[in-house]
Amino acid sequence: MRLCGNTTICPLRSRYVFTMNNNPTSVSITASAFTPSELSSLIAVGFLTSSTAISPHSLALVSQRTTSLASISSSGSRHAAGSLEAIGGASATQHIHGGTSFNASRAALTTYNFSLPNTGTHLKLLMGARMHLVDLVKKTKYKEMLLTALRERWEGGVEVHSERDERKKARGEFSGVLPGRTRKWRQYYGMRFEWILEECLGAGLLELFETGSVGRAVRISR
C-alpha cells in the first residue's frame, strides 16, 4: 500500500487500515469515519470513491475526483434544489471561504467506497461494456432474446473463424465487416462475450432462462 507516498496523508495510513479491518465484509463506509479534509485526501489518491444512493442495477460509474469550485458551480443544474449534492457534496464547505458544516447529520450519512488507485480505466471499460450488452437486450420488444442471438449482436454479426470468409479474404473477394471494425474490438478491445455476460449476470442486470424449445435465452432482470 502506497498510502504514505505523500507526506500530507501519511498519518492516515493506520486509520485507513484500521477502518478496513473493522469493516471486513463491507465495501463502503460513512463519511463520519474521516474528516472532510481526510476524505478529500483519500479520494485524491484513489483509496476512496464517492458512493451516491444508486440502485443495485444502476450502471453509473462514480467519478474518482474531489469536489472543486468548478463542480460546485455546475452542480446546481444536476441535483435537486436543497439537497447536499446541489452545493457540491459533503466536502463542499472546505472549498468555500468562511464556510461551516452544512447539515452535518446528512453529511455523516454520505457513504464512500473502498477502492484501489488507478482502476478508473478498467472501470470505465467495464461499465461501457455492461451498458452496451444490456442495451442490446433492452432494444428488443419484450426485453429478452436468445443467447445465440445476443452473442451474434455482441460479435457484430461477424463469424471470426469462418473458413468461407477466410478464403474470400485470401482471394480479395471479401466484402463483409472485418472483426476489427466492430464495436467489440474498436471500443471494448476484443472483450469476450462469455466474460461480459457473466459480469452482467453477477451484477444482477441480466438473467438466463430456458425457453423449453429453442435453447437458453437472456432477459433484463425484473
C-alpha positions in Angstrom: 0.0 0.0 0.0 1.4 3.4 -1.1 -0.8 5.5 1.1 2.3 7.2 2.6 3.7 8.2 -0.7 2.5 11.8 0.1 3.6 13.2 3.5 0.3 15.0 3.9 -1.7 11.8 4.0 0.9 9.5 5.7 -0.8 9.9 9.1 -4.0 8.5 7.6 -2.5 5.1 6.8 -3.0 3.5 10.2 -6.5 4.9 10.4 -7.4 3.7 6.9 -6.1 0.2 7.6 -7.9 0.2 11.0 -11.2 1.2 9.3 -10.9 -1.6 6.7 -10.1 -4.1 9.4 -13.2 -3.0 11.3 -15.3 -3.4 8.2 -14.1 -6.7 6.7 -17.3 -7.6 4.8 -18.3 -4.0 3.8 -17.3 -2.3 0.5 -18.2 1.2 1.9 -18.0 3.4 4.9 -19.9 6.5 6.1 -18.3 9.9 5.9 -18.1 10.1 9.7 -15.1 7.7 9.6 -12.9 10.6 8.5 -12.8 14.3 8.5 -13.8 16.2 5.3 -10.1 17.0 4.6 -9.1 13.4 5.2 -11.8 12.2 2.8 -10.6 14.6 0.1 -7.0 13.3 0.5 -8.1 9.7 0.3 -10.3 10.3 -2.7 -7.5 12.3 -4.4 -5.1 9.3 -4.3 -7.8 6.8 -5.2 -8.3 4.9 -1.9 -12.0 6.0 -1.6 -14.6 6.9 -4.2 -17.8 8.7 -3.7 -20.9 6.5 -3.4 -24.2 8.2 -4.1 -27.5 6.5 -3.5 -27.9 4.4 -6.6 -29.9 1.2 -7.2 -28.1 -2.2 -7.3 -29.0 -2.4 -11.0 -27.5 1.0 -11.8 -24.8 1.2 -14.4 -23.5 4.5 -13.3 -19.8 4.9 -12.8 -18.9 7.3 -9.9 -16.1 9.6 -10.9 -12.9 9.4 -8.8 -12.3 13.1 -8.1 -12.6 15.6 -5.3 -15.0 18.4 -5.2 -13.8 21.6 -6.8 -15.1 25.1 -7.3 -15.9 24.2 -10.9 -18.0 21.2 -9.9 -19.8 23.3 -7.2 -20.7 25.9 -9.8 -22.4 23.4 -12.1 -23.8 21.0 -9.5 -27.0 23.0 -9.0 -28.1 22.1 -12.5 -27.6 18.4 -12.0 -29.1 17.9 -8.5 -32.3 18.8 -6.7 -32.6 22.1 -5.1 -32.0 22.0 -1.3 -30.0 18.7 -1.5 -26.5 18.3 -0.2 -25.3 17.4 -3.7 -26.6 20.7 -5.0 -23.9 22.6 -3.1 -21.1 20.3 -4.1 -21.4 17.3 -1.8 -20.3 16.5 1.7 -16.9 18.3 1.4 -18.1 21.4 -0.3 -17.8 23.7 2.7 -14.0 23.3 2.8 -13.8 25.0 -0.6 -15.9 28.0 0.4 -14.2 30.8 2.3 -15.6 31.1 5.8 -17.8 28.1 5.2 -19.0 25.8 8.0 -20.6 22.5 8.2 -23.9 22.3 6.2 -26.4 19.8 7.6 -23.8 17.7 9.4 -26.2 14.9 10.1 -26.9 14.4 6.4 -23.2 14.7 5.5 -22.4 12.0 8.0 -24.8 9.6 6.2 -22.9 10.0 2.9 -21.0 6.8 2.0 -17.7 6.2 0.3 -16.5 3.0 -1.3 -13.1 1.4 -0.6 -11.1 1.5 -3.8 -7.8 0.8 -5.4 -5.8 3.6 -7.2 -5.6 3.8 -11.0 -8.6 1.5 -11.7 -10.6 4.2 -13.5 -9.7 3.0 -17.0 -10.7 -0.6 -16.1 -14.0 0.5 -14.5 -14.8 2.8 -17.5 -14.3 -0.1 -19.9 -16.4 -2.5 -17.7 -19.3 -0.1 -17.3 -19.3 0.7 -21.0 -19.4 -3.0 -21.9 -22.2 -3.6 -19.4 -24.3 -0.8 -20.8 -23.8 -2.0 -24.4 -24.8 -5.6 -23.6 -27.8 -4.6 -21.6 -28.9 -2.1 -24.3 -28.8 -4.8 -26.9 -31.4 -6.8 -24.8 -33.4 -3.7 -24.0 -33.9 -2.8 -27.6 -36.0 -6.0 -28.2 -39.8 -5.9 -28.0 -40.0 -8.0 -24.8 -36.6 -7.1 -23.4 -35.4 -10.7 -23.9 -33.6 -12.6 -26.6 -32.0 -15.9 -27.4 -28.5 -16.3 -26.1 -27.1 -17.2 -29.5 -28.7 -14.0 -31.0 -27.2 -11.9 -28.2 -23.8 -13.4 -28.9 -24.1 -12.6 -32.6 -25.0 -9.0 -31.8 -22.0 -8.6 -29.4 -19.7 -10.1 -32.1 -21.1 -7.5 -34.6 -22.5 -10.2 -36.9 -19.0 -11.4 -37.7 -18.0 -15.1 -37.6 -14.4 -14.7 -36.7 -13.3 -18.2 -37.7 -15.4 -18.8 -40.8 -13.5 -20.8 -43.3 -15.6 -19.4 -46.1 -14.8 -15.8 -45.2 -11.1 -16.6 -44.8 -11.0 -18.0 -48.3 -12.8 -14.9 -49.6 -10.2 -12.7 -47.9 -7.4 -14.6 -49.5 -8.9 -14.1 -52.9 -9.7 -10.5 -52.3 -13.4 -11.1 -52.6 -14.4 -10.4 -49.0 -16.9 -7.5 -48.7 -18.3 -8.1 -45.2 -17.4 -6.4 -41.9 -13.9 -7.1 -40.6 -13.7 -8.1 -36.9 -11.5 -5.1 -36.1 -14.2 -2.7 -37.4 -16.9 -4.0 -34.9 -17.6 -2.3 -31.6 -16.3 -5.3 -29.7 -12.8 -4.6 -31.0 -12.9 -0.8 -31.6 -14.4 0.1 -28.2 -14.0 -2.9 -26.0 -10.7 -4.3 -27.1 -12.0 -7.8 -28.0 -13.7 -8.5 -24.7 -15.1 -12.0 -24.8 -18.9 -12.4 -24.8 -18.8 -15.0 -22.1 -16.9 -12.7 -19.8 -19.2 -9.7 -20.0 -22.3 -11.9 -19.9 -21.1 -13.4 -16.6 -20.3 -9.9 -15.3 -23.9 -8.7 -16.1 -25.4 -11.9 -14.6 -23.3 -11.4 -11.4 -24.3 -7.8 -11.1 -28.0 -8.7 -11.4 -28.5 -6.8 -14.6 -29.4 -9.8 -16.7 -30.7 -13.3 -16.1 -30.8 -16.5 -18.0 -33.8 -18.8 -18.5 -34.7 -21.9 -20.5 -37.2 -21.4 -23.3 -38.0 -25.1 -23.4 -37.9 -25.3 -27.2 -35.1 -23.1 -28.7 -32.5 -23.2 -26.0 -31.3 -20.6 -23.5 -32.3 -17.0 -23.6 -31.4 -13.9 -21.6 -33.7 -11.1 -20.3 -33.5 -7.9 -18.2 -33.7 -8.7 -14.5 -37.0 -7.9 -13.0 
